[in-house]
Amino acid sequence: MKLIEYFSNPSKWTKESNFRTSDGKRFDIAKENLILNSGQKSLISSCCLWGAIQYCYDDIAERNLVLSKFQSEWKTGTDYILLHIVDWNDSDERTFDDIKQLVNKLDI
């Protein structure tokens, strides 16, 4: 599933947490476990931009390709791309429309 498909409506997007359950509570996975299993995915109802990348792209090579598109768009180095994605998503002025425009532009 691509991010364009995942972010089908505003209820699929969140801020200040990678993942949220249907009742709005944060859902965290272990930092060392960057791949979500199907049981974890079934509990998630919304994701931030970085969380949606984790949710949609299980294959590390595909995920790295997606991250390289962000790096190219934002002209940022590989060391800071995840932080940049999280900060951009959580910015006070960020809207769902911004998310949709970006994922459409990057075709991810």
C-alpha positions as CSV (number, residue, x, y, z in Angstrom):
1,M,0.0,0.0,0.0
2,K,1.3,3.4,-0.9
3,L,1.0,6.5,1.4
4,I,-1.4,8.1,-1.2
5,E,-3.8,5.2,-0.5
6,Y,-3.2,5.0,3.2
7,F,-4.1,8.7,3.7
8,S,-7.5,8.3,2.2
9,N,-9.1,10.7,4.7
10,P,-8.1,12.9,7.6
11,S,-9.0,10.4,10.3
12,K,-6.0,8.3,9.1
13,W,-3.5,11.0,10.1
14,T,-2.2,12.0,13.5
15,K,0.4,14.2,15.1
16,E,2.8,13.7,18.1
17,S,2.6,9.9,17.9
18,N,3.7,7.4,15.3
19,F,0.5,5.5,15.7
20,R,-2.9,5.8,17.5
21,T,-5.6,3.3,18.2
22,S,-9.3,3.9,17.4
23,D,-9.8,5.5,20.8
24,G,-7.0,8.0,20.1
25,K,-4.4,6.4,22.5
26,R,-0.8,6.3,21.5
27,F,0.4,2.9,20.2
28,D,4.1,2.4,20.4
29,I,6.3,-0.3,19.0
30,A,9.8,-1.1,20.3
31,K,12.4,1.2,18.8
32,E,14.4,-1.8,17.5
33,N,11.3,-3.3,15.9
34,L,10.7,-1.1,12.9
35,I,8.5,-3.6,11.1
36,L,4.9,-3.9,12.2
37,N,3.3,-7.3,12.3
38,S,-0.2,-7.9,11.2
39,G,-1.5,-8.0,14.8
40,Q,0.0,-4.6,15.5
41,K,-1.4,-3.2,12.2
42,S,-4.9,-4.3,13.1
43,L,-4.8,-2.1,16.3
44,I,-3.7,1.1,14.5
45,S,-6.3,3.5,13.2
46,S,-4.1,6.5,12.4
47,C,-0.5,7.3,11.8
48,C,1.8,10.3,11.5
49,L,3.8,10.5,8.3
50,W,6.7,8.5,9.7
51,G,4.3,5.9,11.2
52,A,2.5,5.6,7.9
53,I,5.9,4.9,6.2
54,Q,6.4,2.1,8.7
55,Y,2.8,0.9,8.3
56,C,2.9,0.8,4.5
57,Y,6.4,-0.2,3.6
58,D,7.4,-3.5,5.3
59,D,10.3,-4.0,2.9
60,I,13.4,-2.1,4.0
61,A,14.5,-1.5,0.4
62,E,11.1,0.0,-0.5
63,R,11.2,2.1,2.7
64,N,14.7,3.4,1.9
65,L,13.5,4.4,-1.6
66,V,10.6,6.4,0.0
67,L,13.0,8.0,2.4
68,S,15.3,8.9,-0.5
69,K,12.4,10.8,-2.2
70,F,12.0,12.9,1.0
71,Q,15.7,13.6,1.0
72,S,15.6,14.7,-2.6
73,E,12.6,16.9,-2.0
74,W,13.9,18.6,1.1
75,K,17.6,18.5,0.2
76,T,18.4,16.9,3.6
77,G,21.1,14.4,4.5
78,T,20.4,10.8,5.5
79,D,21.4,11.4,9.1
80,Y,18.4,13.7,9.8
81,I,15.7,12.6,7.4
82,L,13.6,10.8,10.1
83,L,13.8,13.7,12.4
84,H,12.9,16.1,9.6
85,I,9.8,14.0,8.7
86,V,8.6,13.9,12.3
87,D,9.2,17.6,12.8
88,W,7.5,18.5,9.6
89,N,4.5,16.3,10.4
90,D,4.1,17.7,13.9
91,S,4.5,21.4,13.0
92,D,1.7,23.5,14.4
93,E,0.7,24.8,11.0
94,R,0.7,21.3,9.3
95,T,-2.6,20.1,7.9
96,F,-3.9,16.9,6.3
97,D,-4.0,18.7,3.0
98,D,-0.2,19.3,3.3
99,I,0.3,15.6,3.9
100,K,-1.8,14.7,0.9
101,Q,0.0,17.2,-1.4
102,L,3.4,16.0,-0.4
103,V,2.7,12.2,-0.8
104,N,1.0,12.9,-4.1
105,K,4.0,15.0,-5.3
106,L,6.5,12.3,-4.3
107,D,4.2,9.6,-5.7
108,I,4.6,7.4,-2.6
